[in-house]
C-alpha cells in the first residue's frame, strides 16, 4: 500500500520465494535448498531466525500473519490469510 519496508538480502529472497510459491508449505530443508546457496552448509534452525526477521519487518504493514508456521513441517505464505490474528 505504498509503505516501504526494509529487508535484508536473505529476508528479501525468502519473501520473493514465498510469494512466487504462495499457499504451499515448505520444510526448513526445502527452504535452505531454494533460498540459500547450494554450496553453503547451514543448520535448519537458521531458517527460523530469518523467518522471525521477515515477520518483524512485515509487522508495520500488518501482513506478518500471511507467513504461517505449519506445525511439524515448516512454513508457508498465503496470498489471502485464512484469519487475521486478534
Secondary structure, DSSP 8 states (H G I E B T S, - for coil): --------HHHHHHHHHHHHTTT--EEHHHHHHHHS-TT----THHHHHHHHHHHHHHHTTT-GGGEEEETTTEEEE-SS-SS---
